[in-house]
Amino acid sequence: MADIVKNAEYKRLLQQIKARIQGSQIKAAIKVNAELLSLYWDLARMIVRKQEQSS
């Protein structure tokens, strides 16, 4: 019986670890995407300003 409890506890622990890892991966992806989006907007702004100055 102790083996069943240990196995169930171990499986639960692994599920918790996986969930934390996946949650952190999602948060990291969201932050990376937000940073890239900000970069692209800034680059576009720079290009538009340069085009306006050249006109």
mmCIF file as gemmi writes it, N, C-alpha and C atoms, coordinates in Angstrom:
data_model
loop_
_atom_site.group_PDB
_atom_site.id
_atom_site.type_symbol
_atom_site.label_atom_id
_atom_site.label_alt_id
_atom_site.label_comp_id
_atom_site.label_asym_id
_atom_site.label_entity_id
_atom_site.label_seq_id
_atom_site.pdbx_PDB_ins_code
_atom_site.Cartn_x
_atom_site.Cartn_y
_atom_site.Cartn_z
_atom_site.occupancy
_atom_site.B_iso_or_equiv
_atom_site.pdbx_formal_charge
_atom_site.auth_seq_id
_atom_site.auth_asym_id
_atom_site.pdbx_PDB_model_num
ATOM 1 N N . MET Axp A 1 ? 0.827 -1.205 0 1 0 ? 1 A 1
ATOM 2 C CA . MET Axp A 1 ? 0 0 0 1 0 ? 1 A 1
ATOM 3 C C . MET Axp A 1 ? 0.863 1.257 0 1 0 ? 1 A 1
ATOM 4 N N . ALA Axp A 2 ? 1.988 1.209 0.686 1 0 ? 2 A 1
ATOM 5 C CA . ALA Axp A 2 ? 2.859 2.38 0.749 1 0 ? 2 A 1
ATOM 6 C C . ALA Axp A 2 ? 3.399 2.733 -0.629 1 0 ? 2 A 1
ATOM 7 N N . ASP Axp A 3 ? 3.661 1.704 -1.457 1 0 ? 3 A 1
ATOM 8 C CA . ASP Axp A 3 ? 4.15 1.955 -2.807 1 0 ? 3 A 1
ATOM 9 C C . ASP Axp A 3 ? 3.129 2.71 -3.642 1 0 ? 3 A 1
ATOM 10 N N . ILE Axp A 4 ? 1.846 2.369 -3.47 1 0 ? 4 A 1
ATOM 11 C CA . ILE Axp A 4 ? 0.788 3.046 -4.216 1 0 ? 4 A 1
ATOM 12 C C . ILE Axp A 4 ? 0.725 4.511 -3.814 1 0 ? 4 A 1
ATOM 13 N N . VAL Axp A 5 ? 0.81 4.771 -2.523 1 0 ? 5 A 1
ATOM 14 C CA . VAL Axp A 5 ? 0.78 6.152 -2.037 1 0 ? 5 A 1
ATOM 15 C C . VAL Axp A 5 ? 1.985 6.906 -2.573 1 0 ? 5 A 1
ATOM 16 N N . LYS Axp A 6 ? 3.143 6.293 -2.497 1 0 ? 6 A 1
ATOM 17 C CA . LYS Axp A 6 ? 4.353 6.945 -2.979 1 0 ? 6 A 1
ATOM 18 C C . LYS Axp A 6 ? 4.266 7.196 -4.476 1 0 ? 6 A 1
ATOM 19 N N . ASN Axp A 7 ? 3.761 6.228 -5.23 1 0 ? 7 A 1
ATOM 20 C CA . ASN Axp A 7 ? 3.626 6.412 -6.666 1 0 ? 7 A 1
ATOM 21 C C . ASN Axp A 7 ? 2.636 7.518 -6.994 1 0 ? 7 A 1
ATOM 22 N N . ALA Axp A 8 ? 1.52 7.552 -6.279 1 0 ? 8 A 1
ATOM 23 C CA . ALA Axp A 8 ? 0.514 8.597 -6.501 1 0 ? 8 A 1
ATOM 24 C C . ALA Axp A 8 ? 1.098 9.959 -6.128 1 0 ? 8 A 1
ATOM 25 N N . GLU Axp A 9 ? 1.814 10.034 -5.033 1 0 ? 9 A 1
ATOM 26 C CA . GLU Axp A 9 ? 2.432 11.292 -4.616 1 0 ? 9 A 1
ATOM 27 C C . GLU Axp A 9 ? 3.483 11.731 -5.629 1 0 ? 9 A 1
ATOM 28 N N . TYR Axp A 10 ? 4.254 10.758 -6.107 1 0 ? 10 A 1
ATOM 29 C CA . TYR Axp A 10 ? 5.299 11.056 -7.083 1 0 ? 10 A 1
ATOM 30 C C . TYR Axp A 10 ? 4.683 11.576 -8.385 1 0 ? 10 A 1
ATOM 31 N N . LYS Axp A 11 ? 3.621 10.939 -8.83 1 0 ? 11 A 1
ATOM 32 C CA . LYS Axp A 11 ? 2.931 11.383 -10.047 1 0 ? 11 A 1
ATOM 33 C C . LYS Axp A 11 ? 2.37 12.789 -9.867 1 0 ? 11 A 1
ATOM 34 N N . ARG Axp A 12 ? 1.798 13.053 -8.706 1 0 ? 12 A 1
ATOM 35 C CA . ARG Axp A 12 ? 1.254 14.377 -8.402 1 0 ? 12 A 1
ATOM 36 C C . ARG Axp A 12 ? 2.368 15.428 -8.411 1 0 ? 12 A 1
ATOM 37 N N . LEU Axp A 13 ? 3.502 15.071 -7.812 1 0 ? 13 A 1
ATOM 38 C CA . LEU Axp A 13 ? 4.644 15.982 -7.795 1 0 ? 13 A 1
ATOM 39 C C . LEU Axp A 13 ? 5.114 16.276 -9.217 1 0 ? 13 A 1
ATOM 40 N N . LEU Axp A 14 ? 5.214 15.24 -10.037 1 0 ? 14 A 1
ATOM 41 C CA . LEU Axp A 14 ? 5.632 15.444 -11.429 1 0 ? 14 A 1
ATOM 42 C C . LEU Axp A 14 ? 4.644 16.33 -12.186 1 0 ? 14 A 1
ATOM 43 N N . GLN Axp A 15 ? 3.365 16.139 -11.937 1 0 ? 15 A 1
ATOM 44 C CA . GLN Axp A 15 ? 2.345 16.973 -12.58 1 0 ? 15 A 1
ATOM 45 C C . GLN Axp A 15 ? 2.49 18.429 -12.158 1 0 ? 15 A 1
ATOM 46 N N . GLN Axp A 16 ? 2.764 18.653 -10.887 1 0 ? 16 A 1
ATOM 47 C CA . GLN Axp A 16 ? 2.952 20.018 -10.393 1 0 ? 16 A 1
ATOM 48 C C . GLN Axp A 16 ? 4.191 20.658 -11.016 1 0 ? 16 A 1
ATOM 49 N N . ILE Axp A 17 ? 5.262 19.887 -11.105 1 0 ? 17 A 1
ATOM 50 C CA . ILE Axp A 17 ? 6.498 20.401 -11.705 1 0 ? 17 A 1
ATOM 51 C C . ILE Axp A 17 ? 6.266 20.756 -13.167 1 0 ? 17 A 1
ATOM 52 N N . LYS Axp A 18 ? 5.61 19.857 -13.896 1 0 ? 18 A 1
ATOM 53 C CA . LYS Axp A 18 ? 5.314 20.108 -15.312 1 0 ? 18 A 1
ATOM 54 C C . LYS Axp A 18 ? 4.463 21.359 -15.485 1 0 ? 18 A 1
ATOM 55 N N . ALA Axp A 19 ? 3.467 21.51 -14.619 1 0 ? 19 A 1
ATOM 56 C CA . ALA Axp A 19 ? 2.576 22.67 -14.711 1 0 ? 19 A 1
ATOM 57 C C . ALA Axp A 19 ? 3.348 23.964 -14.465 1 0 ? 19 A 1
ATOM 58 N N . ARG Axp A 20 ? 4.252 23.951 -13.496 1 0 ? 20 A 1
ATOM 59 C CA . ARG Axp A 20 ? 5.054 25.158 -13.213 1 0 ? 20 A 1
ATOM 60 C C . ARG Axp A 20 ? 5.966 25.483 -14.375 1 0 ? 20 A 1
ATOM 61 N N . ILE Axp A 21 ? 6.579 24.458 -14.953 1 0 ? 21 A 1
ATOM 62 C CA . ILE Axp A 21 ? 7.47 24.675 -16.101 1 0 ? 21 A 1
ATOM 63 C C . ILE Axp A 21 ? 6.678 25.241 -17.273 1 0 ? 21 A 1
ATOM 64 N N . GLN Axp A 22 ? 5.541 24.64 -17.576 1 0 ? 22 A 1
ATOM 65 C CA . GLN Axp A 22 ? 4.719 25.114 -18.685 1 0 ? 22 A 1
ATOM 66 C C . GLN Axp A 22 ? 4.227 26.54 -18.45 1 0 ? 22 A 1
ATOM 67 N N . GLY Axp A 23 ? 3.842 26.83 -17.222 1 0 ? 23 A 1
ATOM 68 C CA . GLY Axp A 23 ? 3.397 28.185 -16.894 1 0 ? 23 A 1
ATOM 69 C C . GLY Axp A 23 ? 4.514 29.197 -17.102 1 0 ? 23 A 1
ATOM 70 N N . SER Axp A 24 ? 5.713 28.852 -16.681 1 0 ? 24 A 1
ATOM 71 C CA . SER Axp A 24 ? 6.855 29.748 -16.861 1 0 ? 24 A 1
ATOM 72 C C . SER Axp A 24 ? 7.213 29.906 -18.328 1 0 ? 24 A 1
ATOM 73 N N . GLN Axp A 25 ? 7.1 28.831 -19.099 1 0 ? 25 A 1
ATOM 74 C CA . GLN Axp A 25 ? 7.378 28.916 -20.528 1 0 ? 25 A 1
ATOM 75 C C . GLN Axp A 25 ? 6.385 29.839 -21.22 1 0 ? 25 A 1
ATOM 76 N N . ILE Axp A 26 ? 5.13 29.751 -20.837 1 0 ? 26 A 1
ATOM 77 C CA . ILE Axp A 26 ? 4.108 30.626 -21.424 1 0 ? 26 A 1
ATOM 78 C C . ILE Axp A 26 ? 4.377 32.079 -21.061 1 0 ? 26 A 1
ATOM 79 N N . LYS Axp A 27 ? 4.693 32.336 -19.795 1 0 ? 27 A 1
ATOM 80 C CA . LYS Axp A 27 ? 4.999 33.705 -19.369 1 0 ? 27 A 1
ATOM 81 C C . LYS Axp A 27 ? 6.206 34.247 -20.106 1 0 ? 27 A 1
ATOM 82 N N . ALA Axp A 28 ? 7.232 33.423 -20.284 1 0 ? 28 A 1
ATOM 83 C CA . ALA Axp A 28 ? 8.436 33.855 -20.997 1 0 ? 28 A 1
ATOM 84 C C . ALA Axp A 28 ? 8.11 34.172 -22.456 1 0 ? 28 A 1
ATOM 85 N N . ALA Axp A 29 ? 7.307 33.336 -23.095 1 0 ? 29 A 1
ATOM 86 C CA . ALA Axp A 29 ? 6.935 33.565 -24.49 1 0 ? 29 A 1
ATOM 87 C C . ALA Axp A 29 ? 6.146 34.859 -24.635 1 0 ? 29 A 1
ATOM 88 N N . ILE Axp A 30 ? 5.253 35.125 -23.703 1 0 ? 30 A 1
ATOM 89 C CA . ILE Axp A 30 ? 4.459 36.353 -23.75 1 0 ? 30 A 1
ATOM 90 C C . ILE Axp A 30 ? 5.369 37.57 -23.61 1 0 ? 30 A 1
ATOM 91 N N . LYS Axp A 31 ? 6.323 37.51 -22.691 1 0 ? 31 A 1
ATOM 92 C CA . LYS Axp A 31 ? 7.237 38.636 -22.491 1 0 ? 31 A 1
ATOM 93 C C . LYS Axp A 31 ? 8.132 38.849 -23.711 1 0 ? 31 A 1
ATOM 94 N N . VAL Axp A 32 ? 8.619 37.758 -24.292 1 0 ? 32 A 1
ATOM 95 C CA . VAL Axp A 32 ? 9.454 37.869 -25.49 1 0 ? 32 A 1
ATOM 96 C C . VAL Axp A 32 ? 8.648 38.49 -26.623 1 0 ? 32 A 1
ATOM 97 N N . ASN Axp A 33 ? 7.426 38.013 -26.825 1 0 ? 33 A 1
ATOM 98 C CA . ASN Axp A 33 ? 6.584 38.555 -27.891 1 0 ? 33 A 1
ATOM 99 C C . ASN Axp A 33 ? 6.28 40.028 -27.674 1 0 ? 33 A 1
ATOM 100 N N . ALA Axp A 34 ? 6.031 40.413 -26.449 1 0 ? 34 A 1
ATOM 101 C CA . ALA Axp A 34 ? 5.76 41.824 -26.147 1 0 ? 34 A 1
ATOM 102 C C . ALA Axp A 34 ? 6.987 42.679 -26.451 1 0 ? 34 A 1
ATOM 103 N N . GLU Axp A 35 ? 8.155 42.196 -26.09 1 0 ? 35 A 1
ATOM 104 C CA . GLU Axp A 35 ? 9.393 42.939 -26.349 1 0 ? 35 A 1
ATOM 105 C C . GLU Axp A 35 ? 9.649 43.063 -27.852 1 0 ? 35 A 1
ATOM 106 N N . LEU Axp A 36 ? 9.442 41.989 -28.587 1 0 ? 36 A 1
ATOM 107 C CA . LEU Axp A 36 ? 9.626 42.045 -30.036 1 0 ? 36 A 1
ATOM 108 C C . LEU Axp A 36 ? 8.624 42.988 -30.688 1 0 ? 36 A 1
ATOM 109 N N . LEU Axp A 37 ? 7.392 42.953 -30.237 1 0 ? 37 A 1
ATOM 110 C CA . LEU Axp A 37 ? 6.373 43.852 -30.773 1 0 ? 37 A 1
ATOM 111 C C . LEU Axp A 37 ? 6.759 45.303 -30.529 1 0 ? 37 A 1
ATOM 112 N N . SER Axp A 38 ? 7.256 45.595 -29.34 1 0 ? 38 A 1
ATOM 113 C CA . SER Axp A 38 ? 7.72 46.948 -29.024 1 0 ? 38 A 1
ATOM 114 C C . SER Axp A 38 ? 8.875 47.348 -29.939 1 0 ? 38 A 1
ATOM 115 N N . LEU Axp A 39 ? 9.799 46.436 -30.157 1 0 ? 39 A 1
ATOM 116 C CA . LEU Axp A 39 ? 10.923 46.703 -31.058 1 0 ? 39 A 1
ATOM 117 C C . LEU Axp A 39 ? 10.43 47.022 -32.46 1 0 ? 39 A 1
ATOM 118 N N . TYR Axp A 40 ? 9.52 46.216 -32.986 1 0 ? 40 A 1
ATOM 119 C CA . TYR Axp A 40 ? 9.02 46.422 -34.342 1 0 ? 40 A 1
ATOM 120 C C . TYR Axp A 40 ? 8.298 47.769 -34.475 1 0 ? 40 A 1
ATOM 121 N N . TRP Axp A 41 ? 7.526 48.152 -33.467 1 0 ? 41 A 1
ATOM 122 C CA . TRP Axp A 41 ? 6.857 49.448 -33.495 1 0 ? 41 A 1
ATOM 123 C C . TRP Axp A 41 ? 7.885 50.581 -33.496 1 0 ? 41 A 1
ATOM 124 N N . ASP Axp A 42 ? 8.916 50.461 -32.679 1 0 ? 42 A 1
ATOM 125 C CA . ASP Axp A 42 ? 9.961 51.481 -32.634 1 0 ? 42 A 1
ATOM 126 C C . ASP Axp A 42 ? 10.705 51.581 -33.963 1 0 ? 42 A 1
ATOM 127 N N . LEU Axp A 43 ? 11 50.44 -34.568 1 0 ? 43 A 1
ATOM 128 C CA . LEU Axp A 43 ? 11.675 50.452 -35.858 1 0 ? 43 A 1
ATOM 129 C C . LEU Axp A 43 ? 10.802 51.107 -36.926 1 0 ? 43 A 1
ATOM 130 N N . ALA Axp A 44 ? 9.523 50.768 -36.917 1 0 ? 44 A 1
ATOM 131 C CA . ALA Axp A 44 ? 8.596 51.372 -37.882 1 0 ? 44 A 1
ATOM 132 C C . ALA Axp A 44 ? 8.514 52.883 -37.676 1 0 ? 44 A 1
ATOM 133 N N . ARG Axp A 45 ? 8.472 53.31 -36.432 1 0 ? 45 A 1
ATOM 134 C CA . ARG Axp A 45 ? 8.435 54.735 -36.116 1 0 ? 45 A 1
ATOM 135 C C . ARG Axp A 45 ? 9.689 55.435 -36.643 1 0 ? 45 A 1
ATOM 136 N N . MET Axp A 46 ? 10.846 54.807 -36.45 1 0 ? 46 A 1
ATOM 137 C CA . MET Axp A 46 ? 12.105 55.378 -36.943 1 0 ? 46 A 1
ATOM 138 C C . MET Axp A 46 ? 12.086 55.513 -38.47 1 0 ? 46 A 1
ATOM 139 N N . ILE Axp A 47 ? 11.582 54.497 -39.148 1 0 ? 47 A 1
ATOM 140 C CA . ILE Axp A 47 ? 11.53 54.508 -40.609 1 0 ? 47 A 1
ATOM 141 C C . ILE Axp A 47 ? 10.596 55.601 -41.099 1 0 ? 47 A 1
ATOM 142 N N . VAL Axp A 48 ? 9.426 55.717 -40.472 1 0 ? 48 A 1
ATOM 143 C CA . VAL Axp A 48 ? 8.459 56.741 -40.878 1 0 ? 48 A 1
ATOM 144 C C . VAL Axp A 48 ? 9.046 58.136 -40.676 1 0 ? 48 A 1
ATOM 145 N N . ARG Axp A 49 ? 9.705 58.371 -39.549 1 0 ? 49 A 1
ATOM 146 C CA . ARG Axp A 49 ? 10.323 59.686 -39.305 1 0 ? 49 A 1
ATOM 147 C C . ARG Axp A 49 ? 11.374 60.001 -40.353 1 0 ? 49 A 1
ATOM 148 N N . LYS Axp A 50 ? 12.168 59.014 -40.694 1 0 ? 50 A 1
ATOM 149 C CA . LYS Axp A 50 ? 13.219 59.214 -41.69 1 0 ? 50 A 1
ATOM 150 C C . LYS Axp A 50 ? 12.591 59.514 -43.044 1 0 ? 50 A 1
ATOM 151 N N . GLN Axp A 51 ? 11.513 58.827 -43.389 1 0 ? 51 A 1
ATOM 152 C CA . GLN Axp A 51 ? 10.829 59.076 -44.652 1 0 ? 51 A 1
ATOM 153 C C . GLN Axp A 51 ? 10.245 60.482 -44.67 1 0 ? 51 A 1
ATOM 154 N N . GLU Axp A 52 ? 9.675 60.915 -43.549 1 0 ? 52 A 1
ATOM 155 C CA . GLU Axp A 52 ? 9.092 62.256 -43.476 1 0 ? 52 A 1
ATOM 156 C C . GLU Axp A 52 ? 10.174 63.323 -43.608 1 0 ? 52 A 1
ATOM 157 N N . GLN Axp A 53 ? 11.323 63.099 -43.041 1 0 ? 53 A 1
ATOM 158 C CA . GLN Axp A 53 ? 12.428 64.057 -43.139 1 0 ? 53 A 1
ATOM 159 C C . GLN Axp A 53 ? 12.973 64.133 -44.549 1 0 ? 53 A 1
ATOM 160 N N . SER Axp A 54 ? 12.92 63.033 -45.274 1 0 ? 54 A 1
ATOM 161 C CA . SER Axp A 54 ? 13.462 62.987 -46.635 1 0 ? 54 A 1
ATOM 162 C C . SER Axp A 54 ? 12.528 63.61 -47.644 1 0 ? 54 A 1
ATOM 163 N N . SER Axp A 55 ? 11.274 63.752 -47.312 1 0 ? 55 A 1
ATOM 164 C CA . SER Axp A 55 ? 10.286 64.288 -48.26 1 0 ? 55 A 1
ATOM 165 C C . SER Axp A 55 ? 10.363 65.781 -48.382 1 0 ? 55 A 1
